[in-house]
Amino acid sequence: MFPLLRVQIDSYLEKLKEDKWKFYDGKFGGVFVITELYYGRIKIVIDKTLKNEFKLGIENSGLSVNNDIEFGTAIEYSFKHENVPFAMKLELVKGFTS
């Protein structure tokens, strides 16, 4: 699906350049389009002294902990987020069609 969407956006930008070049040229220099999203498992390591406050915050947020591992003076919490991206790839709209 994504390659088709990219082709559609590409054709809209080409039409914009043909019909309204003075508005296109330079105006989109700092505008970006998201071309990729990255998903994964998030791990947070906290000091054991913050355990109760952290658990309370997690409960209030509606997130669920995948697992927690205690070691030394710290605790590692893992969260699985298949539907929430943690990073993205951006491309300048001005060079999007090149």
Secondary structure, 3 states (H helix, E strand, C coil): CHHHHHHHHHHHHHHHHHHCHHHHCCCCCCCEEEEEEECEEEEEEEEHHHHHHHHHHHHHHCCCCCEEEEECCEEEEEEEECCCCCEEEEEECCCCCC
